[in-house]
Amino acid sequence: MRYGFVRRYVVTDASVHDSQVLGALLDVDNPDDRIWADSADYAEVREAVLEWMGFESHIHERAYRHHPLTKEQQATNRQRSQTRAKVEHVFGCCVTEMGGKLVRSIGQLRAQANLGLKNLTYNLKRFVFLQTQSVQTAVRAE
């Protein structure tokens, strides 16, 4: 999360819900053991499995009919949103600068290549930005 690079992604059919591929996105080699996700990924069973695997869950809690979130849960979700907003910047960049999030290709292999190239492009743009920031910081320090 420190540098904001896309390290893992999964391409599925549109009929597959995001929460169904959460396990494929987990990186056990990542030194940061925190998981950030929206409330669609929240389930008590999933929370228990993540804890068992050694991950610290920061998945948004969700309200249910006739069971609204408490003030504490709302505050926690608001705090978690500040970190999750960094992830949303990737999607915003794809939409505003790389032709949108709609993939017009036939076959999942081509869709994977298309999205893989978009992620690579985003990472290169991010790397150039970080390099530029470090050079500017070094120049200011002199």
PASEFI-72305 format. One record per residue (C-alpha): y negated, z, x; residue in three letters. Coordinates in steps of 0.1 Angstrom, whole numbers, plus 5000, padded with zeros to 4 digits. Layout:
BEGIN
YZXALA;...
This chain:
BEGIN
500050005000MET;497750065030ARG;497249695038TYR;497949535004GLY;500549275014PHE;503149134990VAL;506449245006ARG;508949184978ARG;509048984946TYR;511548864921VAL;511448554900VAL;513248564866THR;513348374834ASP;510548464810ALA;513048634787SER;513748904813VAL;511549214810HIS;509849344841ASP;511549674839SER;514949514843GLN;514249404878VAL;512749724891LEU;515849804912GLY;515649464930ALA;512149554941LEU;512949884956LEU;512849894994ASP;514850175009VAL;513550085044ASP;509950145033ASN;508550465049PRO;506450525017ASP;508850654990ASP;506350644961ARG;506950414932ILE;503950294911TRP;504550114878ALA;503150084843ASP;504550264813SER;506849974803ALA;509050094832ASP;509150454821TYR;512450604811ALA;513850944817GLU;517050794830VAL;515150574854ARG;513150874866GLU;516351064874ALA;517850774893VAL;514650724913LEU;514651094922GLU;518351084931TRP;517650784954MET;514850974971GLY;511850794956PHE;508750984942GLU;507950834908SER;504350764899HIS;505250554868ILE;502850594839HIS;503950814811GLU;503850654777ARG;503050774743ALA;505450724714TYR;504850714677ARG;503851054664HIS;503951184700HIS;500651114717PRO;500051184754LEU;498651524762THR;495251554780LYS;497151634813GLU;499351324809GLN;496251104802GLN;494551244833ALA;497651184854THR;497850824842ASN;494250764849ARG;494750894885GLN;497750664889ARG;495750364876SER;493450394906GLN;496350314929THR;497950054906ARG;494649864904ALA;495249754940LYS;498449584929VAL;496649404901GLU;494249244926HIS;497149024937VAL;497648894902PHE;493848854898GLY;493748644930CYS;496648424917CYS;494948364884VAL;491348304897THR;492048134930GLU;495447984930MET;495847794897GLY;496948074874GLY;500148254868LYS;501747974848LEU;504547794868VAL;505047434857ARG;508347334873SER;511847264863ILE;514447514876GLY;514347864889GLN;514647754926LEU;511347554923ARG;509647834905ALA;510748074933GLN;509347834959ALA;506047804940ASN;505548174936LEU;506748234972GLY;504048004985LEU;501448174963LYS;502548514977ASN;502448375013LEU;498948235007THR;497748564993TYR;499148755024ASN;497448505047LEU;494148555029LYS;494548925030ARG;495448915067PHE;492248715075VAL;490248955054PHE;491649255073LEU;491049095107GLN;487449005097THR;486849365086GLN;488249505119SER;486049265139VAL;482949365120GLN;483749735124THR;484149685162ALA;480849495164VAL;479049765145ARG;480450035168ALA;479049865199GLU;
